[in-house]
Amino acid sequence: MVLKGRTPNKDEKLWMDRIVNLGCIVCLHTFGVGSPAEVHHIDGKTKPGCHFLTIPLCFSHHREGVDTTMFTSRHPYKARFYERYGTELELLDLTKKYLEEL
């Protein structure tokens, strides 16, 4: 399976490196713990600026496909994820806040 997307430029790569190094925003904000993160694109991977519209999520919160008492994955449980943790734009704002505090 090949995912379509635009190659990130230097500044976008830097942003994505920073958020991945921060760790999962949900684990950090909700549980106060760091966890390895991967990049979640909020609005696809092809539009201009798309790589800045990203948040760091761990595998469980991103794409494990679970909805348990501990974790709700963004994929495929979008509505439940929003109820539990806030919208992706709210999590993006939180990500920026945490990065400013570093």
HELIX and SHEET records of a PDB file:
HELIX    1   1 LYS A   10  LEU A   22  1                                  13    
HELIX    2   2 ILE A   25  VAL A   26  1                                   2    
HELIX    3   3 CYS A   27  PHE A   31  3                                   5    
HELIX    4   4 PHE A   59  HIS A   62  1                                   4    
HELIX    5   5 LYS A   78  TYR A   85  1                                   8    
HELIX    6   6 GLU A   88  GLU A  101  1                                  14    
SHEET    1   A 2 GLU A  38  HIS A  41  0                                        
SHEET    2   A 2 THR A  54  LEU A  57 -1                                        
END                                                                             
